[in-house]
Amino acid sequence: MIGNATFRHHNTSLLSVSSVEAPVVVSSHDFDGMLAPALKRLHFPNRLLERVAGITERRWWGHGGAFDDAAAEAGAKALAEAGIEPSQVGLLINTSVTRRNLEPSVAVKIHHELGLPSSAMNFDLANACLGFVNGMMLAANMIDSGQIKYAVIVNGEDSQATQEATINRLNRPEATREDFAREFATLTLGSGAAAAVLGPSDAHPGSHRILGGVSRAGTEHHELCVGGVDAMYTDTKGLLDGGLKLVTDAWYEAADDWNWQDMDRYVTHQVSNAYTKAIIDAIDLDASRVPITFPQWGNVGPASLPMTLAQEAQTLSAGDRVLCMGVGSGLNTSMMEIAW
């Protein structure tokens, strides 16, 4: 392969992965009520989100809840499960898309709340929905090099404010069916938090080895999904077509170095029925090995993959092969194999 797009890790393991669910359940039926003026005026049926995306509910933190506090909670939970003290951590990477301000980083608050030492580097790494996987890749490289021993990767997402602004905008008399289509994907988002602890494999026999994987970029598609604090505009079909081609190209190009046709679990970034089915069909996956969480959580951005992995961890056994597969707006894709 050209460049560094195909990579292997030699001494890094996933020691734990944890998640925190936002407490307020908001159903797609609730959204139908909130969008009633728009649905009636534009002649859209109820249950559109369920029928098109397969999402029955998502979660919000509610007033008083904070995505970064939840990310810190997930990080503390992951450290406890890994048996690693905060004083041992050399790196914290926050991969949240959600943020309150341009500076300082979200990571600094989480670093403080976790009680990490002054020697622990901390920063934000943003790459849309692919950020968490990218954070794991970067941390693994630093562990392999001996620069650090333990890393914590965290993520917290809060979709409430963006979705409320979107609903208000779509209910305006001037909003069109085209506006609704461009902002439909915003209604599929959800809130949640996740964290993982990585460390050296040789110090943790029996841990979950991160073997490596492949990354590919399709940045000619960088305008297909553009989001801000108050809105996200998406060319849904273009994103599906471009993302599908990028994933399939990466999958078949990686075949010279990796055999991923018979993994025990394929943990994918959670988007919708159409996207999941398209990926399964395109690369001929066994659908029974592809866990689905988007119907209950929605698309939780970078947190969706580790939240799904944390759920699946309860049923994985030593020796199982797990492939994490993510796509982020821009477009970028990464696949990472973990030997459970």
C-alpha positions in Angstrom: 0.0 0.0 0.0 1.1 3.6 -0.6 2.1 5.7 2.3 0.9 4.9 5.8 -2.8 4.1 5.1 -2.3 0.5 6.2 -0.9 0.1 9.7 -0.1 -2.4 12.4 0.3 -2.0 16.1 2.7 -4.2 18.0 2.2 -3.7 21.7 -1.1 -2.0 22.4 -4.2 -3.4 23.9 -7.7 -2.2 24.7 -7.9 -2.6 28.5 -11.5 -1.4 28.8 -14.3 0.4 27.0 -17.3 2.0 28.7 -20.3 4.1 27.9 -22.8 6.5 29.6 -26.3 6.8 28.3 -28.0 10.1 28.4 -31.0 9.9 30.8 -33.8 11.6 28.8 -35.5 9.3 26.2 -37.0 11.3 23.3 -38.9 9.1 20.9 -39.5 9.7 17.2 -43.2 9.9 18.1 -42.2 12.9 20.3 -40.4 14.4 17.3 -43.6 13.9 15.2 -45.4 16.1 17.8 -42.7 18.7 17.8 -42.7 18.8 14.0 -46.5 18.7 13.5 -46.7 22.1 11.8 -44.0 21.2 9.3 -45.3 17.7 8.6 -48.8 19.0 8.0 -47.8 21.9 5.8 -45.3 19.9 3.7 -47.6 16.8 3.5 -45.2 14.4 5.2 -46.5 11.4 7.0 -45.9 10.7 10.7 -43.3 8.1 11.7 -41.0 9.3 8.9 -37.9 8.9 11.1 -38.8 5.3 12.0 -39.7 4.3 8.4 -36.8 5.9 6.6 -34.0 5.7 9.2 -35.2 3.0 11.5 -34.7 5.2 14.6 -37.4 4.9 17.2 -35.8 7.0 19.9 -32.7 8.9 20.9 -31.5 10.4 24.2 -30.8 13.9 25.5 -29.0 15.0 28.6 -31.8 17.3 29.5 -31.4 20.7 31.2 -28.6 20.6 33.7 -26.8 17.7 32.0 -23.4 18.2 30.4 -21.7 16.2 27.7 -18.2 16.8 29.0 -19.2 15.7 32.5 -20.6 12.6 31.0 -17.3 12.1 29.1 -15.4 12.4 32.3 -17.8 9.9 34.0 -17.2 7.4 31.2 -13.4 8.0 31.5 -13.5 7.3 35.3 -15.6 4.2 34.7 -13.1 2.9 32.0 -10.1 3.5 34.3 -11.8 1.7 37.1 -12.6 -1.3 34.9 -9.1 -1.4 33.6 -7.6 -1.2 37.1 -5.5 1.8 36.1 -5.0 4.8 38.5 -5.3 8.3 37.1 -1.7 8.9 38.1 -0.5 6.3 35.6 -2.1 8.0 32.6 0.2 9.8 30.1 -2.4 10.9 27.5 -6.0 12.0 27.4 -7.6 12.6 24.0 -11.1 14.0 23.7 -12.8 13.2 20.4 -16.1 15.1 20.9 -17.7 16.9 18.1 -19.8 18.8 20.7 -18.1 21.8 22.3 -19.2 25.0 24.1 -16.4 27.3 23.0 -13.5 27.4 20.5 -11.0 27.5 23.4 -9.9 26.1 25.7 -10.1 22.5 24.5 -12.9 20.3 25.9 -10.0 18.0 27.0 -8.8 20.3 29.8 -12.0 20.1 31.8 -12.1 16.3 31.5 -8.4 16.1 32.4 -9.2 18.1 35.6 -12.3 16.1 36.5 -10.5 12.8 36.1 -7.7 14.0 38.4 -5.0 13.3 35.8 -1.4 14.3 36.6 0.3 17.4 35.2 2.5 15.1 33.1 -0.5 13.7 31.2 -0.8 15.3 27.8 -4.3 16.3 26.8 -5.9 17.7 23.7 -9.0 17.5 21.4 -8.9 15.4 18.2 -11.8 16.2 15.9 -12.6 14.2 12.7 -16.4 14.1 12.7 -17.8 10.6 13.5 -14.4 9.0 13.0 -12.7 10.8 15.8 -12.8 8.1 18.5 -11.2 5.5 16.2 -8.5 8.1 15.1 -7.9 8.8 18.8 -7.3 5.1 19.5 -4.9 4.9 16.5 -2.9 7.9 17.7 -2.7 6.6 21.3 -1.6 3.2 20.1 1.2 4.7 18.1 2.4 6.6 21.2 2.2 3.5 23.3 4.0 1.4 20.7 6.8 4.0 20.6 7.2 4.0 24.3 6.3 7.7 24.7 3.4 6.9 27.0 2.2 3.8 28.9 -1.5 4.5 29.3 -4.0 6.6 27.4 -7.7 7.5 27.9 -9.8 8.3 24.9 -13.1 10.0 25.7 -16.1 11.3 23.9 -19.3 13.1 24.8 -22.0 14.3 22.4 -25.1 16.5 23.0 -27.6 16.7 20.1 -30.4 18.5 22.0 -29.7 22.2 21.2 -29.0 21.5 17.5 -32.1 19.4 17.2 -34.3 21.9 18.9 -33.0 24.7 16.6 -33.6 22.5 13.6 -37.2 21.7 14.6 -37.9 25.4 15.1 -36.4 26.2 11.7 -38.4 23.5 9.9 -41.6 24.7 11.5 -41.3 28.1 10.0 -43.8 28.9 7.2 -41.0 29.5 4.6 -39.3 26.0 5.2 -39.6 23.8 2.1 -39.5 20.0 1.5 -35.9 20.5 0.2 -35.0 22.2 3.5 -36.5 19.2 5.4 -34.5 16.8 3.3 -31.2 18.7 3.9 -31.8 18.7 7.6 -33.3 15.3 8.0 -30.1 13.7 9.2 -29.9 16.1 12.1 -33.1 14.5 13.5 -31.3 11.1 13.6 -28.7 12.3 16.0 -28.5 11.3 19.7 -26.6 12.1 22.9 -24.2 9.8 24.8 -20.7 9.4 26.1 -18.0 6.7 25.8 -14.4 6.1 26.9 -11.6 3.6 26.4 -8.3 2.9 28.2 -5.3 1.7 26.1 -2.1 0.3 27.5 0.9 -2.0 26.7 0.0 -5.5 25.8 3.1 -7.0 27.4 2.1 -5.6 30.8 -1.5 -7.0 30.5 -1.5 -10.6 29.4 -4.9 -11.7 28.2 -5.9 -8.1 27.2 -7.6 -7.2 23.9 -4.8 -6.7 21.4 -5.2 -3.8 18.9 -3.7 -5.4 15.8 -4.0 -2.5 13.2 -6.1 -1.7 10.2 -6.5 0.6 7.3 -7.6 4.2 6.7 -8.7 5.9 3.5 -9.8 9.5 2.6 -12.4 10.6 0.1 -12.0 14.4 0.7 -13.6 15.3 -2.6 -16.8 14.8 -0.6 -16.0 17.4 2.0 -19.1 19.4 1.3 -21.7 16.6 1.6 -22.3 17.0 5.3 -21.5 20.3 7.0 -22.5 20.9 10.6 -22.4 23.7 13.1 -23.7 24.5 16.6 -27.3 25.3 15.3 -27.6 23.2 12.2 -26.3 20.3 10.1 -26.9 20.2 6.3 -26.5 16.8 4.6 -26.8 15.5 1.1 -28.1 12.2 2.3 -27.9 10.3 -1.0 -24.5 11.7 -1.9 -23.1 10.8 1.6 -24.4 7.3 1.3 -23.0 6.8 -2.2 -19.7 8.4 -1.4 -19.3 6.7 1.9 -20.2 3.3 0.5 -17.6 3.6 -2.3 -14.9 4.7 0.1 -15.6 1.8 2.5 -15.7 -0.8 -0.2 -12.6 0.5 -1.8 -10.8 0.4 1.5 -12.1 -3.1 2.3 -10.9 -4.7 -1.0 -7.6 -2.8 -1.0 -6.9 -4.0 2.5 -7.4 -7.6 1.5 -3.7 -8.0 0.6 -2.8 -7.4 4.2 -5.9 -8.4 6.2 -8.5 -11.2 6.1 -11.7 -9.7 7.5 -14.3 -11.8 5.8 -15.0 -14.0 8.8 -14.8 -11.8 11.9 -16.8 -12.7 15.0 -18.2 -9.2 15.3 -18.3 -6.1 13.0 -18.8 -3.0 15.2 -19.8 -0.2 12.9 -20.6 3.5 13.2 -24.3 3.6 13.8 -26.3 5.7 11.2 -29.5 4.2 9.9 -31.2 1.2 8.3 -30.2 2.2 4.8 -26.6 2.8 5.5 -26.1 -0.4 7.5 -27.8 -2.6 5.0 -25.8 -1.0 2.1 -22.5 -1.8 3.9 -23.6 -5.3 4.7 -24.6 -6.0 1.1 -21.6 -4.3 -0.5 -18.9 -6.3 1.3 -21.0 -9.4 2.0 -21.1 -9.4 5.8 -23.0 -11.8 8.0 -25.8 -9.5 9.3 -26.0 -11.5 12.5 -22.5 -10.4 13.4 -23.3 -6.7 12.9 -24.8 -5.3 16.1 -27.3 -2.5 15.8 -27.9 0.2 18.4 -29.1 3.2 16.3 -32.8 2.4 16.8 -32.5 3.2 20.5 -29.6 5.7 20.6 -29.7 7.3 17.2 -26.5 8.4 15.6 -24.3 9.4 18.6 -21.5 10.7 16.4 -18.0 9.5 17.4 -19.5 7.9 20.6 -21.7 5.5 18.7 -19.0 3.0 17.8 -17.4 2.7 21.3 -20.9 2.7 22.9 -21.8 -0.3 20.7 -18.5 -2.0 21.4 -19.0 -1.5 25.2 -22.4 -3.2 24.8 -21.0 -6.1 22.8 -18.1 -6.6 25.2 -20.4 -8.4 27.5 -20.9 -11.2 25.0 -17.4 -11.4 23.4 -15.0 -14.2 24.4 -11.3 -14.5 24.4 -10.0 -15.2 20.9 -12.9 -13.5 19.1 -12.0 -11.2 16.3 -13.6 -7.8 16.2 -13.5 -5.3 13.4 -14.3 -1.6 14.2 -15.5 0.2 11.1 -16.2 3.9 11.0 -16.9 6.6 8.5 -16.8 10.4 9.2 -18.0 13.3 7.2 -15.3 14.7 5.0 -15.2 11.8 4.0 -12.8 9.5 5.9 -13.0 5.8 6.8 -10.9 3.6 9.1 -11.1 -0.1 10.0 -9.3 -1.5 13.1 -9.0 -5.1 14.1 -9.0 -6.1 17.8 -8.1 -9.6 18.9 -10.4 -10.1 21.9 
